[in-house]
Each structure stands twice: as structure tokens, then as C-alpha cells.
Amino acid sequence: MILSAERIRLDANPGSKDEAIRQAAQLLVDTGAIAPAYVESMLRREGEAETYLGDGIAIPHGQRNDRNLIHSTAISVLQVPKGVDWGEDKARLVVAIAAQGDEHIEVLRRLTEVLGDSALAERLATTRDPGLILRTLDPDAAPAATAPAMPPAGSLEASGEG
């Protein structure tokens, strides 16, 4: 499964773009999709080319030559209702991507639909229902009814969250 409820964190408040990338990537580490070293690859990639798309959405991802650090293609979503500075803009949905192949293309296609709908982007950035994000970005994903919206306690200690 590319996106799942345990890869969605609502109401985050990272202090910086780097912290937002770390938190979104940690959701992928915690669910076994990537090796911890891929987090640094995502930060290096952001330094090369900003990943802000528009309408409050950023899609950090790692460098191509680090694909060996991806265990399975996966996407996570860090919702930041108040926004986090992302260059000249504010990101409110940080969609971390770890892709081995093309399995993530459908989710990216759906993200472009969100980009064209400011009202939907606003709803996703402020919803208290992880299922709305899940259904919008990956309608084939399992329902979010029983999965936690927040990572287990202590999983973000290294990022200063807590």
C-alpha cells in the first residue's frame, strides 16, 4: 500500500522546512518503507531543487542514486495547518515520496487535481479526518477507521517533537 493511515500525521507544527521533511520522512521510516539514511537524501535533494508545488503542497523526495535505500514505494502526508515556511511560500501538506518505480504516479496525478482546487487543498490542510486525505490521494487504500492518525509516542523524539 503506497499511502496508509499510519503514514498520515495531522496537526503537525514543525519549526522549519527541514524539520517538516524529517517528520514526513520519519513516517516512512517508522512503517518500514525506507532506510533512515533516505531522510538525509531527501534533505540533500531539497537543497538542489525546491519541491514546493503550489496551493500549500510540497513533495519532498530523495535523490535518484539513493533508491537502494527505499524498501517499498510509499508516500506519507504531514499536515501542517498553520503552514511551514518553504522558500517564498508556506507548505500545509508535506507529501514525502519514496518511489522505486512508477507506482506513485496515480497519487501524484491526484495531487495535481488538488492543486487545481484551492477549496479542496484547504480542506485537506485542516481536516481532522485522516480518511479524507487517504480517500482523496489514494482511493484504493484500506480504510483509515482503525489506524492511528498520529505516530506512536516517542517516534519523533529525535526531531525535537514532543
C-alpha positions as CSV (number, residue, x, y, z in Angstrom):
1,M,0.0,0.0,0.0
2,I,1.5,3.3,-1.1
3,L,-0.4,5.5,1.3
4,S,-2.0,4.3,4.6
5,A,-3.5,5.9,7.7
6,E,-0.3,5.3,9.7
7,R,1.6,7.4,7.1
8,I,-0.6,10.4,7.7
9,R,0.1,12.8,10.6
10,L,-2.4,15.5,11.3
11,D,-1.9,18.9,13.0
12,A,1.9,18.9,12.9
13,N,3.8,22.1,13.8
14,P,7.4,21.8,12.5
15,G,9.6,24.7,13.1
16,S,11.3,24.7,9.7
17,K,11.2,23.1,6.3
18,D,14.0,20.7,7.2
19,E,12.1,19.6,10.3
20,A,8.9,19.1,8.2
21,I,10.8,16.9,5.8
22,R,12.3,14.9,8.7
23,Q,8.9,14.4,10.3
24,A,7.2,13.4,7.0
25,A,10.1,11.0,6.2
26,Q,10.1,9.5,9.7
27,L,6.5,8.3,8.9
28,L,8.1,6.3,6.1
29,V,10.9,5.0,8.3
30,D,8.5,4.0,11.0
31,T,6.4,2.0,8.6
32,G,9.4,0.2,7.1
33,A,9.3,1.8,3.7
34,I,12.7,3.5,3.7
35,A,16.0,3.2,5.5
36,P,16.8,6.0,7.9
37,A,19.6,7.2,5.6
38,Y,17.0,8.1,2.9
39,V,15.9,11.0,5.2
40,E,19.2,12.7,4.5
41,S,18.8,12.0,0.8
42,M,15.5,13.9,0.9
43,L,17.2,16.9,2.6
44,R,20.0,16.9,0.1
45,R,17.5,16.8,-2.8
46,E,15.6,19.7,-1.3
47,G,18.9,21.7,-1.3
48,E,19.3,21.1,-5.0
49,A,15.7,21.9,-6.1
50,E,12.8,23.1,-4.1
51,T,9.8,20.7,-4.1
52,Y,7.0,23.2,-3.4
53,L,4.3,22.7,-6.0
54,G,1.7,25.4,-5.1
55,D,-1.5,25.7,-3.1
56,G,0.3,24.8,0.1
57,I,1.6,21.5,-1.2
58,A,5.3,20.3,-1.2
59,I,6.5,16.9,-2.3
60,P,10.0,16.2,-0.8
61,H,11.7,13.2,-2.2
62,G,15.2,11.7,-2.3
63,Q,18.0,11.7,-4.8
64,R,17.7,9.1,-7.6
65,N,21.1,7.5,-6.8
66,D,19.7,6.6,-3.3
67,R,16.8,4.5,-4.5
68,N,18.6,1.5,-2.9
69,L,17.5,3.0,0.5
70,I,13.8,2.5,-0.4
71,H,12.4,-0.8,0.8
72,S,9.0,-0.3,-0.9
73,T,7.3,2.6,-2.7
74,A,5.4,4.7,-0.3
75,I,4.0,8.2,0.4
76,S,3.4,9.9,3.7
77,V,1.5,13.1,4.4
78,L,2.4,15.6,7.1
79,Q,-0.5,18.1,7.6
80,V,0.7,21.5,8.9
81,P,-2.5,23.6,9.3
82,K,-0.6,26.7,10.3
83,G,1.9,26.2,7.5
84,V,5.7,26.0,7.5
85,D,8.0,28.3,5.5
86,W,9.0,26.7,2.2
87,G,11.1,29.3,0.5
88,E,8.8,32.1,-0.5
89,D,5.7,30.1,0.3
90,K,4.1,28.1,3.1
91,A,3.5,24.4,2.9
92,R,0.5,23.0,4.7
93,L,0.6,19.5,3.2
94,V,4.1,17.9,3.0
95,V,3.8,14.8,0.9
96,A,7.0,12.8,1.2
97,I,7.6,10.4,-1.7
98,A,9.9,7.3,-1.8
99,A,9.5,5.7,-5.2
100,Q,11.3,2.7,-6.6
101,G,9.3,2.8,-9.8
102,D,6.1,4.3,-11.2
103,E,3.7,3.0,-8.6
104,H,3.3,6.5,-7.1
105,I,2.2,8.2,-10.3
106,E,-1.6,7.9,-9.6
107,V,-1.2,9.6,-6.3
108,L,0.8,12.4,-8.0
109,R,-2.0,12.7,-10.6
110,R,-4.5,13.1,-7.8
111,L,-2.2,15.7,-6.1
112,T,-2.3,17.8,-9.3
113,E,-6.1,17.7,-9.1
114,V,-5.9,19.1,-5.6
115,L,-3.5,21.8,-6.9
116,G,-6.3,23.0,-9.2
117,D,-8.9,23.1,-6.4
118,S,-8.0,25.6,-3.6
119,A,-11.0,24.7,-1.6
120,L,-10.0,21.0,-1.5
121,A,-6.4,21.9,-0.7
122,E,-7.8,24.0,2.3
123,R,-10.0,21.1,3.5
124,L,-7.0,18.6,3.3
125,A,-4.8,21.1,5.2
126,T,-7.3,21.5,8.1
127,T,-9.3,18.2,8.3
128,R,-9.3,16.2,11.5
129,D,-10.1,13.1,9.4
130,P,-7.1,11.2,8.1
131,G,-9.5,9.2,6.0
132,L,-10.3,12.3,3.9
133,I,-6.7,12.7,3.0
134,L,-6.4,8.9,2.3
135,R,-9.5,8.8,0.2
136,T,-8.5,11.9,-1.8
137,L,-5.0,10.9,-2.6
138,D,-5.3,7.1,-2.7
139,P,-8.9,5.8,-3.1
140,D,-7.7,2.2,-3.4
141,A,-6.0,2.3,0.1
142,A,-7.5,0.5,3.0
143,P,-10.0,2.5,5.1
144,A,-8.5,4.6,7.9
145,A,-11.1,3.6,10.6
146,T,-8.8,1.6,12.8
147,A,-5.3,3.0,12.1
148,P,-3.9,5.8,14.2
149,A,-3.5,9.3,12.6
150,M,-0.5,10.1,14.8
151,P,2.7,8.1,15.0
152,P,3.3,6.1,18.2
153,A,4.6,8.1,21.1
154,G,8.4,8.6,21.0
155,S,8.8,8.0,17.3
156,L,9.7,11.7,16.7
157,E,11.9,12.3,19.7
158,A,15.0,12.7,17.5
159,S,13.3,15.6,15.6
160,G,12.7,17.6,18.8
161,E,8.9,17.0,18.6
162,G,7.3,16.2,21.9
